[in-house]
């Protein structure tokens, strides 16, 4: 499942508008989560594919039991119906973009 992560898909100083345009062209929405240190979103399953890109901070994304670390500019693909969790592993606030397609 390591093909689910594209390291450095976007520049490390992530431009939300650029990500939104890229994702819109691929049929995805683009919204923002802002999470404090340690925030976890556990055991979600969606009926659509999802994309995640860290704008600031660092996330750990677990997809079907496999953990992936994501830094600013990395893009993670979460397939529909895959059980997944997201955790802020940064010492500060993490801002991340997510979209459904």
N, C-alpha and C positions, 0 to 999 in steps of 0.2 A: 503493500500500500504506500510505499514511499513516493510513488508517482502522484500522490495527492498534494504534495507541497512543491511550490515553485519559489525557491529562494531568490530574493531580489527582483521579483516580478515588477515592482514599482520602486522608484528611488526611495532611499531611506527617509528623506523628508517628504512624506506622503502627501500628495495633493488630492484631497477628497473629490474635487470636481473631476480630475483626470480619471480617478478610479471609477467614479460614477459613470462617466462617458464610456469607458472600456467595458464595464459590466453591462450597461444598457445595450451596447452593441451585441453583447452575448446573451441578452434576454434576462438580465438579473436586475433586481432593485439594489439600492445602496442606502443603508442607514448606519447610525453610529451608536455604539455602546460606550459608556464611560464607567470603568470599574475601579474601585479602590483596591489596594493591595490585598491579596488573598481571596478576592471574590471568586466564587465558583458557580458555574451553571452546569448541573449534572444530569446525565442520562436523558438527553433529548432525542427525539426521533421526529423527523419531518417528512412529509409526503412529497417534497420537492428537493432538488439539489440546492446546496448552499455554498457560498464563497465567503471567506473571512480574510481580511488583511489588517495587520496591526499598523496603526498610524503612529502610535507612541507607546513605549513600554515593551512588555514581552508577555506572550501567552503560551500556555501549554494546552494543546488541543488533542484530545484522545478520541480516536475514531475506531470503532469496533475493537477496542482494547489496545490499539497501537498509539503510543504517545508521540507527539510532534511538537517541537519548540518553534515558535514563530516570533520573529523580530520585525521591526518596521520595514515595510516594503514586501515582506513575504506574503504569498497568497496560498491559502489552503482550500482545497475542494472537499466538501463533505457530501458524499452521494446520498440521494434520497433513501429513506428507510434505514440509514446507518445510525446506530446508537452512538451518541457523541457527547463529550463534555468539554467545557472551556474553563480555564483557570488563569487568573492574573498571577503570574509568577515574578512580576517586577516589584521592586521595593516601593514604588510609587504608583500613581494612577496610570492605568493603561487605557488608551483610547483605541477602539478597533471598529472597523467597518465590516458589515455583514450584508449579504444580499441573497435573495431567493430567486430561483429561476426555473 
